[in-house]
C-alpha cells in the first residue's frame, strides 16, 4: 500500500521488466559471442590447413603452367622427382657423358628468364619448355642424345657454357659439405648442423602462439593482433638461434609465408609440407628439400 501511495510500485514493476530484458539480452549476447568464437576458432584451424594446402597448390599450379599447351602440343616427354639413391645415380650418369670439345651445353636459367641464345639455337621450339620450368638447369648435346632440365633445390647464378661434358655441382642438388638447415613454422623452430647427410647437432623449441580464439575473451581483431605479435616474437627467436650457427651455408624451409623472412641470409629457401617438429621434423625437411625434378624432352 505504501509503495502504491508513494508511486514506487510502478517503478518496481519497471525495474523487474528491465532486469528480465537485461537477462534476455545478456543470454543473447553470450550465445552470439560463443557463435563468433566458434567461427573464429574454425577460421584459425582452416588457416593452418590453408597454409599447408597453398604450398601444394603452388607446386601443382607451377606444374600445370608448365604443361599447358600455350597454343601448341609442346610438352616434356617425361618428368620425375629424384632424391637419395635415384638422384645420385642420375647425376652420376649425366656426369659420365663426354663429347667432342664444345659439344655439350650447360646452362642455369633464372626464374622467369628467357633461355640463352645458345640453348634456344640448340633446342629450337623446345626452348619454350625450358622457360616454363625456370629456375632450372639445362643440359643438352649437339647430337641430340641428351636433352634434360633439372630443377634443383639450390639454383646457382645464371650461366651458359659449351664444353665436352656437363657442368654439375653436386651441392646444387644434394646435401654436401657443412651446412645448417632451419625449419620454421608459426610456432615451431628447429635447426640442425650437417656434414653431408650426417646431422652433427640439433636444437629446437616451440613458442606459445595462439591457435584458437578463446570464447568470451578477446575480440577477433584483438586476438589476431596478439597472434601476429606472438609470431613476430617467434621469428625474432628463430633469427637469434640461426645467428648462433657454426656453418656458413644456410637453408631455411617450412611455412611458405615465413621462410621468405630469411631469404637475405639463406642460400636457399623452400616451402615444405612437414608437420613434425624437433629432429623428426628436420629429417623429414632434409628429405623433402633435397629433391630435384628431372624433365626430359
C-alpha positions in Angstrom: 0.0 0.0 0.0 2.8 2.4 0.9 4.6 1.7 -2.3 1.4 2.5 -4.3 0.9 5.7 -2.4 4.5 6.8 -3.0 4.4 5.8 -6.6 7.1 3.1 -6.1 5.1 0.1 -7.2 5.2 1.2 -10.9 8.9 1.8 -10.6 9.5 -1.6 -9.1 7.5 -3.2 -11.9 9.5 -1.4 -14.5 12.8 -2.4 -12.8 11.7 -6.1 -12.9 10.8 -5.7 -16.6 14.2 -4.1 -17.3 16.0 -6.8 -15.3 14.3 -9.5 -17.4 15.1 -7.7 -20.6 18.8 -7.4 -19.4 18.9 -11.1 -18.7 17.4 -11.9 -22.1 19.9 -9.6 -23.9 22.8 -11.0 -21.9 21.9 -14.5 -22.8 21.6 -13.4 -26.5 25.0 -11.7 -26.3 26.6 -14.8 -24.7 25.1 -17.0 -27.4 26.3 -14.6 -30.1 29.8 -14.4 -28.5 30.0 -18.2 -28.4 28.9 -18.4 -32.1 31.5 -15.9 -33.1 34.2 -17.6 -31.0 33.4 -20.9 -32.6 33.6 -19.3 -36.0 36.9 -17.6 -35.3 38.3 -20.9 -33.9 37.2 -22.7 -37.0 38.8 -20.0 -39.1 42.1 -20.4 -37.4 42.0 -24.2 -38.0 41.2 -23.5 -41.6 44.0 -21.1 -42.0 46.5 -23.7 -40.8 45.1 -26.1 -43.3 45.2 -23.4 -46.0 48.9 -22.8 -45.3 49.7 -26.4 -46.0 47.4 -26.7 -49.0 48.7 -23.4 -50.5 52.2 -24.9 -50.7 50.8 -28.0 -52.5 48.6 -25.9 -54.8 51.6 -23.6 -55.7 53.5 -26.7 -56.7 50.7 -28.1 -58.8 49.9 -24.8 -60.4 53.6 -24.5 -61.4 53.4 -27.9 -62.9 50.1 -27.0 -64.6 51.6 -23.8 -66.1 54.5 -25.8 -67.5 52.2 -28.4 -69.0 49.7 -26.0 -70.6 49.8 -26.0 -74.4 50.3 -22.3 -75.0 48.5 -22.9 -78.3 50.5 -26.0 -79.2 51.2 -29.6 -78.1 54.7 -28.9 -76.8 55.4 -30.8 -73.6 58.1 -32.6 -71.8 58.3 -36.3 -72.6 58.7 -37.3 -69.0 59.0 -35.7 -65.5 60.1 -37.3 -62.2 61.1 -36.1 -58.7 64.5 -37.5 -57.8 66.1 -37.9 -54.4 68.5 -40.1 -52.4 69.9 -43.1 -54.4 68.0 -42.4 -57.5 69.2 -38.8 -57.7 72.7 -39.9 -57.1 72.5 -42.5 -59.9 71.0 -40.0 -62.4 73.6 -37.3 -61.6 76.4 -39.9 -62.0 75.1 -41.0 -65.4 74.9 -37.3 -66.5 78.5 -36.7 -65.3 79.7 -39.6 -67.3 78.7 -38.0 -70.6 81.6 -36.9 -72.8 81.5 -35.2 -76.3 83.9 -33.5 -78.6 85.2 -30.1 -77.5 82.3 -27.6 -77.4 79.8 -30.4 -78.0 77.8 -30.0 -74.8 75.9 -27.0 -73.4 75.2 -26.5 -69.7 73.1 -23.5 -68.5 71.4 -22.2 -65.4 68.3 -20.1 -66.3 67.0 -17.7 -63.7 63.4 -17.6 -62.5 61.2 -16.1 -65.3 64.2 -15.6 -67.6 64.3 -16.5 -71.3 66.6 -19.3 -72.4 70.0 -18.1 -73.6 70.7 -17.9 -77.3 72.9 -21.0 -77.2 70.1 -23.0 -75.6 67.5 -21.6 -78.0 69.6 -22.3 -81.0 70.3 -25.9 -79.9 66.8 -26.8 -78.7 64.6 -24.7 -81.1 60.9 -24.7 -80.1 61.7 -26.9 -77.1 63.4 -23.8 -75.5 59.9 -22.7 -74.5 59.7 -25.7 -72.2 62.9 -24.5 -70.5 61.3 -21.1 -69.9 58.3 -22.8 -68.3 60.5 -24.7 -65.9 62.6 -21.8 -64.6 64.5 -21.5 -62.4 66.3 -24.6 -63.7 69.5 -26.2 -65.2 69.6 -27.2 -68.8 71.8 -30.0 -70.3 72.0 -30.9 -73.9 74.5 -32.1 -76.5 74.8 -31.1 -80.2 73.9 -34.6 -81.4 70.5 -34.6 -79.6 71.3 -37.6 -77.5 71.0 -35.7 -74.2 68.4 -33.1 -73.5 67.2 -32.6 -70.0 66.1 -30.0 -67.5 66.8 -30.2 -63.7 65.1 -28.1 -61.1 67.4 -28.3 -58.1 66.7 -27.1 -54.6 69.7 -24.7 -54.8 69.7 -22.7 -58.0 73.1 -21.3 -59.0 73.7 -18.0 -60.5 72.9 -17.9 -64.3 75.5 -19.2 -66.7 75.7 -20.8 -70.1 78.8 -22.5 -71.4 79.9 -25.0 -74.0 82.3 -27.8 -73.1 83.0 -31.5 -73.6 80.9 -32.6 -70.5 78.1 -31.3 -68.3 78.9 -28.7 -65.7 77.4 -30.2 -62.5 77.9 -29.2 -58.9 76.5 -31.8 -56.5 75.8 -29.1 -53.9 73.0 -27.8 -56.1 71.1 -31.0 -55.7 72.4 -32.9 -52.7 73.4 -32.3 -49.1 77.2 -31.9 -49.4 79.8 -30.3 -47.1 78.9 -28.4 -44.0 75.6 -26.5 -43.8 72.7 -25.6 -41.5 69.1 -26.5 -42.2 66.4 -24.5 -40.3 62.7 -25.5 -40.1 60.5 -22.5 -39.4 56.7 -22.7 -38.8 54.5 -20.2 -36.9 55.1 -21.8 -33.5 57.8 -24.4 -34.2 61.5 -24.0 -34.9 64.3 -26.5 -35.4 67.9 -26.1 -36.7 70.4 -28.8 -37.5 74.0 -28.6 -38.5 75.1 -31.1 -41.0 78.2 -32.5 -42.7 76.6 -34.1 -45.8 73.7 -36.2 -44.6 75.2 -36.6 -41.1 73.5 -34.4 -38.6 76.1 -33.1 -36.1 73.9 -31.1 -33.8 70.3 -30.0 -33.4 68.3 -27.5 -31.5 64.5 -26.9 -31.4 61.9 -25.0 -29.5 58.2 -24.2 -29.6 56.6 -20.8 -29.0 53.3 -20.0 -27.3 51.4 -18.8 -30.4 47.6 -18.7 -30.1 45.9 -21.0 -32.5 42.3 -20.9 -31.3 40.1 -17.9 -30.4 39.1 -18.2 -26.7 35.3 -18.0 -26.1 34.2 -14.9 -24.1 37.7 -13.5 -24.2 39.4 -11.3 -26.9 37.6 -9.9 -29.8 38.6 -11.3 -33.2 40.6 -8.3 -34.1 42.5 -8.2 -30.8 43.1 -12.0 -31.0 44.6 -11.7 -34.4 46.8 -8.7 -33.4 48.1 -10.8 -30.4 48.7 -13.8 -32.6 50.7 -11.7 -35.2 52.7 -10.2 -32.3 53.5 -13.7 -31.0 54.6 -14.8 -34.5 56.9 -11.8 -34.8 58.4 -12.6 -31.4 58.8 -16.3 -32.5 60.6 -15.2 -35.7 62.9 -13.0 -33.7 63.8 -16.0 -31.5 64.3 -18.1 -34.7 66.6 -15.4 -36.2 68.6 -15.3 -33.0 69.0 -19.1 -32.9 70.1 -19.1 -36.6 72.7 -16.4 -36.0 74.4 -18.8 -33.5 75.1 -21.5 -36.0 78.6 -22.5 -36.9 78.1 -23.4 -40.6 78.2 -20.5 -43.1 75.8 -22.1 -45.6 72.1 -21.9 -44.5 68.9 -23.3 -45.9 65.6 -22.3 -44.4 62.4 -24.4 -45.0 58.9 -24.5 -43.6 55.8 -22.3 -43.9 55.8 -20.5 -47.3 54.6 -17.3 -45.6 57.5 -17.3 -43.2 60.6 -18.6 -45.0 60.8 -15.5 -47.1 61.7 -13.6 -44.0 65.1 -15.3 -44.2 65.8 -15.0 -47.9 68.6 -12.4 -47.5 70.7 -14.7 -45.2 69.9 -18.1 -46.6 71.5 -19.8 -49.7 68.0 -21.1 -50.5 64.5 -21.2 -49.0 61.6 -23.5 -49.7 58.2 -24.4 -48.5 58.0 -28.0 -47.2 55.0 -30.0 -46.0 56.4 -31.1 -42.7 54.1 -31.4 -39.7 56.7 -32.8 -37.2 59.0 -30.7 -35.0 62.4 -31.4 -33.5 64.8 -33.8 -35.1 62.0 -35.8 -36.7 60.9 -32.6 -38.5 64.5 -31.8 -39.5 64.9 -35.3 -41.0 61.7 -35.0 -42.9 62.5 -31.5 -44.1 66.0 -32.5 -45.3 64.5 -35.4 -47.3 61.9 -33.1 -48.9 64.1 -30.2 -49.5 66.8 -32.1 -51.4 64.6 -33.2 -54.2 65.3 -32.4 -57.8 62.8 -32.6 -60.6 64.1 -34.1 -63.8 62.3 -33.3 -67.1 63.3 -34.8 -70.4 62.4 -33.7 -73.9 
